Amino acid sequence: MFGHIKMKQNKLLSIAKEVIKLEIDSLKKLQSSFGSSFEKLIKTIINRKNGKIIISGVGKSGIVGKKWVATLSSTGTPSFFLDASNASHGDMGQITSNDIVILISLSGQSDELKNIIQYTSRNRNIKLIGITSKKDSVLYKNADVNFLLPSVKEAGPGNFVPTSSTTVQVALGDAISIVCMNYKRFGRLDFKKFHPSGTLAVKLQTVGDLMMTKRKIPFVSENINIKNAISNITKKGLGVIVLRNNSKTTTGILTDGDLKRLSNKFQNFKNIKVKKIMKRNPISVDKNMLAAKALSLMNTKKITSLCVHEKNKKKKTVGFIHIHNILDANIT
């Protein structure tokens, strides 16, 4: 009995591995198919003027189309999904001049898409991009721009369950999205604007999001003595002060730990000028640094706070971030 179960388990694992192997092979075929047609597709998207990007498909291709929309929109290429069935019942009005319509269909013959193909063909200012695996299809013959999907073997008996083909479609959408993203120089900060909630937003928080600014920064003149420094450290409540000269340029920092070490070394030290014993050239980070990276820097340097600057002006402190600012934001 147990041997029979083990044999079944081995067969299950073998089937699962074969599915993944077939899909990997399909992705390799897709990778090899990138060429001039892909370049033309990308140029059509990035060179559009004022128009929208509309994506449609039916069945599994429709589901993939919604994934394309989600990835494109979140990476700086706004787009929306048009239900092919509803398009024939009034929603076709969502397509207007200068729009780009992308139709995804493995066969290129889906009846639900034919009305969209016909509608876009009547308007020269609408660009139709066809994503299909059939050169002799209605979609391929009528599209302004085509990308021919490679012929792939579906997983499972009979080669009819949409598996490898949909994996290829999803990967193509990701490739298009990331290429457009790079072309537009759409970066981490742009991405964060589109993801203001959830754990992703927490991970993408920057030093600038959490830092103290203006009057909250523990600025003190470098010309004060130790006695006044002790008073200011106590008053600011951060265990550190940031020293500046008369030109408002940051020259150093002083921590309560520094003062304790001085008190153990000198009996009468309270009249010493701060600028003689302060730590010069304090570590300063750009306000666009990820807060998680700033926390890692603090842990590495065994410090609890950082000065913050912008545009490479490290001597002009525009903010101050304490380790508690980062931990309170649930960044670890």
BAVO-112204 format. One line per 2 residues: number of its first residue (from 1); their letters; for each residue x, y, z of C-alpha. Coordinates in nm, 2 decimals, always signed. Example, Ala and Ser with C-alpha at 12.3 -4.5 7.8 and 13.67 -1.06 7.14 Angstrom:
REM residues 2
1 = AS = +1.23,-0.45,+0.78; +1.37,-0.11,+0.71
END
This chain:
REM residues 332
1 = MF = +0.00,+0.00,+0.00; +0.27,+0.25,+0.10
3 = GH = +0.47,+0.16,-0.21; +0.16,+0.24,-0.42
5 = IK = +0.13,+0.58,-0.25; +0.50,+0.66,-0.31
7 = MK = +0.46,+0.57,-0.67; +0.16,+0.81,-0.70
9 = QN = +0.36,+1.08,-0.53; +0.66,+1.03,-0.77
11 = KL = +0.42,+1.05,-1.06; +0.26,+1.37,-0.93
13 = LS = +0.60,+1.53,-0.89; +0.70,+1.42,-1.24
15 = IA = +0.39,+1.57,-1.39; +0.44,+1.90,-1.21
17 = KE = +0.80,+1.93,-1.32; +0.70,+1.85,-1.68
19 = VI = +0.45,+2.14,-1.67; +0.72,+2.38,-1.56
21 = KL = +0.97,+2.25,-1.81; +0.72,+2.31,-2.09
23 = EI = +0.65,+2.66,-1.98; +1.03,+2.74,-1.95
25 = DS = +1.07,+2.61,-2.30; +0.79,+2.83,-2.42
27 = LK = +0.95,+3.14,-2.25; +1.28,+3.06,-2.43
29 = KL = +1.09,+3.06,-2.76; +0.93,+3.40,-2.67
31 = QS = +1.28,+3.54,-2.59; +1.41,+3.42,-2.93
33 = SF = +1.12,+3.59,-3.11; +1.20,+3.94,-2.99
35 = GS = +1.31,+4.15,-3.28; +1.19,+4.42,-3.52
37 = SF = +0.82,+4.35,-3.46; +0.87,+4.40,-3.08
39 = EK = +1.06,+4.73,-3.14; +0.78,+4.85,-3.36
41 = LI = +0.52,+4.76,-3.10; +0.71,+4.95,-2.83
43 = KT = +0.76,+5.26,-3.05; +0.39,+5.27,-3.13
45 = II = +0.31,+5.28,-2.76; +0.58,+5.53,-2.65
47 = NR = +0.52,+5.77,-2.94; +0.14,+5.80,-2.90
49 = KN = +0.01,+6.15,-2.85; -0.28,+6.23,-2.62
51 = GK = -0.44,+5.89,-2.68; -0.52,+5.62,-2.44
53 = II = -0.40,+5.26,-2.43; -0.69,+5.01,-2.44
55 = IS = -0.64,+4.64,-2.40; -0.89,+4.36,-2.47
57 = GV = -0.91,+3.99,-2.51; -1.16,+3.71,-2.44
59 = GK = -1.13,+3.40,-2.22; -0.79,+3.34,-2.07
61 = SG = -0.64,+3.60,-2.30; -0.88,+3.85,-2.14
63 = IV = -0.76,+3.76,-1.80; -0.40,+3.81,-1.92
65 = GK = -0.51,+4.15,-2.07; -0.62,+4.26,-1.72
67 = KW = -0.28,+4.17,-1.59; -0.12,+4.38,-1.87
69 = VA = -0.33,+4.67,-1.77; -0.24,+4.64,-1.40
71 = TL = +0.14,+4.62,-1.47; +0.14,+4.89,-1.74
73 = SS = -0.06,+5.14,-1.53; +0.15,+5.08,-1.22
75 = TG = +0.47,+5.14,-1.41; +0.39,+5.47,-1.58
77 = TP = +0.19,+5.37,-1.89; -0.18,+5.43,-1.80
79 = SF = -0.41,+5.18,-1.97; -0.75,+5.02,-1.91
81 = FL = -0.93,+4.70,-2.00; -1.22,+4.69,-2.24
83 = DA = -1.45,+4.40,-2.21; -1.50,+4.26,-2.57
85 = SN = -1.86,+4.16,-2.52; -1.96,+4.49,-2.37
87 = AS = -1.78,+4.67,-2.65; -2.04,+4.55,-2.89
89 = HG = -2.32,+4.69,-2.67; -2.21,+5.05,-2.63
91 = DM = -1.87,+5.04,-2.47; -1.70,+5.08,-2.81
93 = GQ = -1.75,+5.45,-2.74; -1.46,+5.43,-2.50
95 = IT = -1.23,+5.41,-2.80; -1.15,+5.75,-2.95
97 = SN = -0.91,+5.91,-3.19; -0.54,+5.87,-3.12
99 = DI = -0.60,+5.57,-2.90; -0.40,+5.25,-2.92
101 = VI = -0.60,+4.93,-2.90; -0.41,+4.61,-2.81
103 = LI = -0.60,+4.29,-2.88; -0.47,+3.96,-2.73
105 = SL = -0.59,+3.64,-2.90; -0.41,+3.32,-2.95
107 = SG = -0.61,+3.23,-3.25; -0.68,+3.58,-3.37
109 = QS = -1.02,+3.47,-3.48; -1.24,+3.52,-3.16
111 = DE = -1.58,+3.64,-3.27; -1.60,+3.89,-2.98
113 = LK = -1.30,+4.08,-3.11; -1.41,+4.11,-3.47
115 = NI = -1.64,+4.41,-3.40; -1.35,+4.59,-3.23
117 = IQ = -1.12,+4.51,-3.52; -1.38,+4.65,-3.77
119 = YT = -1.44,+4.96,-3.56; -1.07,+5.05,-3.53
121 = SR = -1.01,+4.98,-3.90; -1.26,+5.26,-3.99
123 = NR = -1.06,+5.52,-3.80; -0.71,+5.59,-3.93
125 = NI = -0.62,+5.77,-3.61; -0.67,+5.46,-3.40
127 = KL = -0.37,+5.22,-3.39; -0.45,+4.85,-3.36
129 = IG = -0.18,+4.62,-3.22; -0.25,+4.25,-3.27
131 = IT = -0.10,+3.99,-3.03; -0.16,+3.65,-3.19
133 = SK = +0.00,+3.32,-3.29; -0.17,+3.29,-3.63
135 = KD = -0.05,+3.48,-3.93; -0.36,+3.39,-4.13
137 = SV = -0.60,+3.52,-3.87; -0.84,+3.81,-3.90
139 = LY = -0.65,+4.00,-3.62; -0.31,+3.96,-3.78
141 = KN = -0.43,+4.07,-4.13; -0.61,+4.38,-4.00
143 = AD = -0.38,+4.51,-3.72; -0.15,+4.81,-3.79
145 = VN = +0.12,+4.65,-3.58; +0.16,+4.28,-3.50
147 = FL = +0.35,+4.06,-3.26; +0.35,+3.70,-3.35
149 = LP = +0.35,+3.47,-3.04; +0.56,+3.16,-3.08
151 = SV = +0.39,+2.82,-3.13; +0.42,+2.64,-2.79
153 = KE = +0.31,+2.31,-2.65; +0.05,+2.33,-2.38
155 = AG = +0.09,+2.13,-2.06; -0.14,+1.83,-2.00
157 = PG = -0.28,+1.56,-2.22; -0.41,+1.67,-2.56
159 = NF = -0.22,+2.00,-2.58; -0.54,+2.20,-2.53
161 = VP = -0.53,+2.34,-2.18; -0.42,+2.71,-2.19
163 = TS = -0.10,+2.69,-1.99; +0.22,+2.76,-2.18
165 = ST = +0.05,+3.00,-2.41; -0.09,+3.21,-2.13
167 = TV = +0.25,+3.21,-1.95; +0.40,+3.35,-2.27
169 = QV = +0.13,+3.62,-2.29; +0.19,+3.73,-1.93
171 = AL = +0.57,+3.74,-1.99; +0.52,+3.95,-2.30
173 = GD = +0.31,+4.20,-2.11; +0.58,+4.23,-1.84
175 = AI = +0.85,+4.28,-2.10; +0.65,+4.56,-2.27
177 = SI = +0.57,+4.73,-1.93; +0.93,+4.72,-1.81
179 = VC = +1.07,+4.85,-2.15; +0.83,+5.14,-2.14
181 = MN = +0.91,+5.20,-1.78; +1.28,+5.23,-1.85
183 = YK = +1.22,+5.45,-2.15; +1.02,+5.69,-1.94
185 = RF = +1.28,+5.67,-1.66; +1.00,+5.58,-1.43
187 = GR = +1.17,+5.51,-1.10; +1.12,+5.40,-0.75
189 = LD = +0.97,+5.73,-0.63; +0.72,+5.74,-0.92
191 = FK = +0.63,+5.38,-0.84; +0.57,+5.47,-0.48
193 = KF = +0.31,+5.74,-0.57; +0.10,+5.47,-0.73
195 = HP = +0.12,+5.24,-0.43; +0.04,+5.46,-0.13
197 = SG = -0.11,+5.17,+0.08; +0.00,+4.83,+0.21
199 = TL = +0.33,+4.67,+0.29; +0.48,+4.79,-0.04
201 = AV = +0.43,+5.15,+0.06; +0.61,+5.09,+0.38
203 = KL = +0.91,+4.93,+0.20; +0.92,+5.23,-0.04
205 = QT = +0.92,+5.50,+0.23; +1.22,+5.73,+0.20
207 = VG = +1.42,+5.92,+0.45; +1.24,+6.24,+0.33
209 = DL = +0.91,+6.09,+0.42; +1.01,+6.03,+0.78
211 = MM = +1.27,+6.29,+0.87; +1.23,+6.59,+1.10
213 = TK = +1.25,+6.92,+0.93; +1.29,+7.29,+1.01
215 = RK = +1.25,+7.37,+1.38; +1.25,+7.01,+1.48
217 = IP = +1.61,+6.96,+1.36; +1.84,+6.99,+1.67
219 = FV = +2.05,+7.27,+1.53; +2.30,+7.45,+1.76
221 = SE = +2.58,+7.70,+1.70; +2.93,+7.54,+1.70
223 = NI = +3.04,+7.84,+1.91; +2.86,+7.74,+2.23
225 = NI = +3.04,+7.58,+2.52; +2.99,+7.23,+2.66
227 = KN = +2.76,+7.36,+2.94; +2.52,+7.50,+2.69
229 = AI = +2.55,+7.19,+2.48; +2.44,+6.97,+2.77
231 = SN = +2.14,+7.20,+2.81; +2.05,+7.18,+2.44
233 = IT = +2.09,+6.80,+2.42; +1.85,+6.77,+2.72
235 = KK = +1.61,+7.02,+2.57; +1.60,+6.86,+2.22
237 = GL = +1.55,+6.51,+2.37; +1.73,+6.32,+2.09
239 = GV = +2.06,+6.26,+2.26; +2.24,+6.46,+1.99
241 = IV = +2.28,+6.81,+1.85; +2.38,+6.92,+1.50
243 = LR = +2.64,+7.20,+1.50; +2.65,+7.48,+1.24
245 = NN = +2.86,+7.78,+1.17; +2.75,+8.13,+1.10
247 = SK = +2.69,+8.05,+0.74; +2.43,+7.78,+0.84
249 = TT = +2.66,+7.51,+0.72; +2.67,+7.18,+0.91
251 = TG = +3.01,+7.14,+1.07; +2.96,+6.85,+1.31
253 = IL = +2.75,+6.67,+1.57; +2.78,+6.60,+1.94
255 = TD = +2.60,+6.32,+2.13; +2.53,+6.26,+2.49
257 = GD = +2.77,+5.96,+2.47; +3.05,+6.21,+2.36
259 = LK = +2.98,+6.42,+2.67; +2.99,+6.13,+2.91
261 = RL = +3.33,+6.03,+2.77; +3.45,+6.39,+2.81
263 = SN = +3.33,+6.41,+3.17; +3.53,+6.10,+3.25
265 = KF = +3.84,+6.24,+3.09; +3.83,+6.60,+3.21
267 = QN = +3.72,+6.75,+3.55; +3.65,+7.10,+3.43
269 = FK = +3.53,+7.07,+3.07; +3.20,+7.27,+3.06
271 = NI = +3.37,+7.59,+2.93; +3.53,+7.42,+2.64
273 = KV = +3.39,+7.53,+2.30; +3.19,+7.26,+2.12
275 = KK = +3.37,+7.31,+1.79; +3.69,+7.19,+1.95
277 = IM = +3.56,+6.85,+2.04; +3.26,+6.78,+1.81
279 = KR = +3.27,+6.50,+1.55; +3.34,+6.67,+1.22
281 = NP = +3.19,+6.57,+0.89; +2.89,+6.38,+1.03
283 = IS = +2.73,+6.11,+0.81; +2.46,+6.27,+0.59
285 = VD = +2.22,+6.08,+0.36; +2.02,+6.19,+0.06
287 = KN = +1.65,+6.25,+0.14; +1.55,+6.01,-0.14
289 = ML = +1.74,+5.72,+0.02; +1.50,+5.43,+0.13
291 = AA = +1.44,+5.45,+0.50; +1.52,+5.08,+0.52
293 = KA = +1.87,+5.15,+0.38; +1.92,+5.43,+0.63
295 = LS = +1.83,+5.19,+0.91; +2.09,+4.94,+0.78
297 = LM = +2.35,+5.22,+0.77; +2.27,+5.32,+1.13
299 = NT = +2.31,+4.96,+1.24; +2.64,+4.91,+1.05
301 = KK = +2.79,+5.24,+1.19; +2.63,+5.17,+1.53
303 = IT = +2.47,+5.52,+1.54; +2.11,+5.63,+1.61
305 = SL = +2.07,+5.93,+1.38; +2.16,+6.08,+1.05
307 = CV = +2.17,+6.42,+0.90; +1.98,+6.46,+0.57
309 = HE = +2.07,+6.66,+0.26; +1.95,+6.69,-0.10
311 = KN = +2.11,+6.74,-0.44; +2.46,+6.63,-0.31
313 = KK = +2.48,+6.94,-0.08; +2.60,+6.74,+0.22
315 = KK = +2.69,+7.04,+0.43; +2.34,+7.19,+0.40
317 = TV = +2.13,+6.98,+0.63; +1.76,+6.99,+0.54
319 = GF = +1.64,+6.72,+0.77; +1.73,+6.49,+1.06
321 = IH = +1.63,+6.13,+1.11; +1.65,+5.93,+1.43
323 = IH = +1.63,+5.55,+1.44; +1.30,+5.59,+1.63
325 = NI = +1.14,+5.77,+1.33; +1.21,+5.46,+1.12
327 = LD = +1.11,+5.20,+1.37; +0.79,+5.38,+1.45
329 = AN = +0.70,+5.35,+1.08; +0.73,+4.97,+1.12
331 = IT = +1.04,+4.95,+0.90; +1.28,+4.69,+1.02
END
